Amino acid sequence: MERETIAENLKTSGQCNCAQAVLIALKDDLGLDEETLLSLGSGFCAGMGNMEATCGAVIGANMALGLTTKGKGTLRYSRELISKFEEMSGATKCRDLKALKDGKPLCPCNLCVRNAVHIYEELIKLVKEK
């Protein structure tokens, strides 16, 4: 099963928040066990600890980038992640992503986690090419 689908299934099942779903879907790249990743992502739901700020999916993907790049060039990739996520999803803040437009959120959580995993995978290809 592709990692975008894994993240979406974890989120929609209620097993994980957005950050956790992204981290678990990417666990093969991260060198940490699932329990540790669940703990690491546990406080990053509903926009950074229920503050409706940065989307947990973005945070999870950014943490994954840091682990995968071992901190080398992470800031550059982080900027690309945030820019591409905003382009695909319409915003980076949970409050804006959940804002209703014509009765529907700008970008529902299941799509946010899919987008974050997709962008991570694109960026990691660039990292591995170097």
C-alpha positions, 0 to 999 in steps of 0.5 A: 500500500502506498504511503499516502494511503497509509497516512490517510487510513491512519487519520480517518480511522481515528488511530492517529492525529495528522502528525502521527499519521504522516510519521507512521506512514514514513516510518521506514525512512526514519529509523525510529520505532512506531511507539516513539513516532506516535509519542513524538507526534502526539502533541501536534494535533489540531494545529500545533497542540490544539491552537489551530496553528501550523497543520500537524501533517506539515509538522510531521513531514517536517520532522521526517525531513529532519530525521531523514536528512540528519539535519543537513540542508533541512531548512531548505527542504522545509521551506520547499515543503511548506511552499508546496503544501500551501500550493496544494492544500491552499493554506498551512494553518489548521484554522484556515484549512478547516475553514468552511467554503460552500459547506466544505473545509478548504482541505480536509485532514485526510487530504492534508496527510496525503499531500504532506506524504506526497511532498515529503517523498518528492523532496526525499528523492532530491535528498537521495540524488545528492 
